Amino acid sequence: QVQLVESGGGLVQPGGSLRLSCAASGSVSSIYAMGWYRQAPGQQLEWVAGVANGVSPHYANSVKGRFTVSDANFSKTMYLQMNNLKPEDTAVYYCAADSNLYPRAWGQGSQVTVSS
C-alpha cells in the first residue's frame, strides 16, 4: 500500500503564500503519478496540479502561474507552493498518488483559508 501524510496549510491573507507538503511511504516505488486536489465548502472535488513520470508538472487554469508543484521524485516529499493566494483558493487540499499496484491513495487533507 501507499500512505500519504500532509502538512502545512493554515490561514493567510489575500496575496500571501503557503506551502503544503505530502510525504509518501509504503510502496513508493510503485507510484507513477501524484497530484493535488481541493474541495471548497459546498463544492465538488477539483483537480489542482499533477506530476507524472516523464511529464512536466501541469496545472489547472485557475492556479497556473501562482502555484508550483515540486518535481515528484516519488521517494521523497511532494510540495505545493501557493503564491498570490486569493479568497477563492480557500478549500481543503488533498494530495493523491497513483500506483501500478494499489488503488489511489489520498492524504488526510489540509485546510487552507485565505481571508483578511
C-alpha positions as CSV (number, residue, x, y, z in Angstrom):
1,Q,0.0,0.0,0.0
2,V,0.9,3.7,-0.3
3,Q,0.4,6.1,2.5
4,L,0.4,9.9,2.3
5,V,0.7,12.3,5.1
6,E,0.1,16.0,4.5
7,S,1.4,19.0,6.4
8,G,1.2,22.8,6.0
9,G,-1.9,24.9,5.3
10,G,-3.4,27.4,7.6
11,L,-4.8,31.0,7.5
12,V,-3.2,33.6,5.2
13,Q,-4.2,37.0,3.9
14,P,-5.0,37.6,0.2
15,G,-1.8,37.9,-1.7
16,G,0.1,35.7,0.8
17,S,1.8,32.4,0.3
18,L,1.7,28.9,1.8
19,R,3.4,25.6,1.2
20,L,1.8,22.2,1.5
21,S,3.8,19.0,1.9
22,C,2.8,15.4,1.1
23,A,5.1,12.7,2.3
24,A,4.7,9.3,0.7
25,S,5.6,6.0,2.4
26,G,5.0,2.3,1.8
27,S,5.3,1.1,-1.7
28,V,6.6,4.4,-3.1
29,S,8.5,2.6,-5.9
30,S,5.1,1.7,-7.4
31,I,3.9,5.3,-7.7
32,Y,3.8,6.7,-11.2
33,A,1.9,9.9,-10.7
34,M,0.9,12.3,-7.9
35,G,-1.3,15.3,-7.7
36,W,-3.1,17.9,-5.6
37,Y,-6.9,18.3,-5.4
38,R,-9.1,20.7,-3.4
39,Q,-12.6,20.9,-2.2
40,A,-14.2,24.2,-1.2
41,P,-17.3,24.2,1.0
42,G,-20.4,23.0,-0.9
43,Q,-18.3,22.4,-4.0
44,Q,-17.1,19.2,-5.8
45,L,-13.6,18.0,-5.6
46,E,-11.4,19.9,-8.1
47,W,-8.1,18.9,-9.6
48,V,-5.3,21.5,-9.0
49,A,-2.0,20.2,-10.2
50,G,-0.2,17.0,-11.1
51,V,3.1,15.4,-11.9
52,A,3.9,12.0,-13.6
53,N,6.9,10.0,-14.7
54,G,8.5,11.8,-17.7
55,V,5.8,14.5,-17.8
56,S,6.3,18.2,-16.7
57,P,4.1,19.4,-13.9
58,H,0.7,20.6,-15.1
59,Y,-1.9,22.9,-13.5
60,A,-5.5,23.9,-13.5
61,N,-6.1,27.2,-15.3
62,S,-7.3,28.7,-12.0
63,V,-3.9,28.3,-10.3
64,K,-1.5,28.5,-13.3
65,G,1.3,31.0,-12.7
66,R,0.6,31.1,-8.9
67,F,1.0,27.5,-7.7
68,T,4.1,25.3,-8.2
69,V,4.3,21.6,-7.6
70,S,7.8,20.2,-6.9
71,D,9.4,17.7,-9.2
72,A,7.9,14.5,-7.9
73,N,10.8,12.2,-7.0
74,F,8.3,9.7,-5.7
75,S,10.6,8.5,-3.0
76,K,10.5,11.9,-1.3
77,T,8.1,14.6,-0.2
78,M,6.0,16.5,-2.8
79,Y,5.3,20.1,-2.2
80,L,2.7,22.6,-3.5
81,Q,3.9,26.1,-3.2
82,M,1.0,28.5,-3.4
83,N,1.7,32.2,-4.0
84,N,-0.6,35.2,-4.5
85,L,-3.4,33.4,-2.8
86,K,-7.0,34.5,-3.3
87,P,-10.1,34.0,-1.2
88,E,-11.4,31.6,-3.8
89,D,-8.4,29.4,-3.1
90,T,-10.0,28.6,0.3
91,A,-10.5,24.8,0.5
92,V,-9.4,21.6,1.9
93,Y,-6.4,20.4,-0.1
94,Y,-5.7,16.7,-0.7
95,C,-2.7,15.0,-2.2
96,A,-3.1,11.8,-4.2
97,A,-0.8,9.1,-5.5
98,D,-1.5,6.7,-8.3
99,S,0.3,3.3,-8.2
100,N,0.6,0.5,-10.6
101,L,0.0,-2.0,-7.8
102,Y,-2.6,-0.4,-5.5
103,P,-5.7,1.8,-5.5
104,R,-5.3,5.6,-5.5
105,A,-4.0,6.8,-2.1
106,W,-5.2,10.0,-0.5
107,G,-3.7,12.3,2.1
108,Q,-5.8,13.3,5.1
109,G,-6.4,16.8,3.8
110,S,-5.1,20.3,4.8
111,Q,-7.3,23.3,5.4
112,V,-6.2,26.5,3.5
113,T,-8.1,29.6,4.4
114,V,-7.5,32.9,2.5
115,S,-9.1,35.8,4.3
116,S,-8.3,39.3,5.6
